[in-house]
Amino acid sequence: MQNKNCISLQEWLPFEKFFGKGIIKTKDNEYIKIIKVVPINYNLKSNLEKERNTKFI
């Protein structure tokens, strides 16, 4: 038996519109960007890779 007071996940989440490449407009007219962060073990990198990675920091 389903409860009539339940709302769907889509109704509950504050998202209004989904754009491409992870950009989302919320119901309060703000924009957010979804990004994926991949951790790296810096100690396993070669010296060249370490230099390349820290050049832009």
Secondary structure, 3 states (H helix, E strand, C coil): CCCCCCCCHHHHCCEEEECHHHEEEECCCCEEECCCCCCCCHHHCCHHHHHHHHCCC
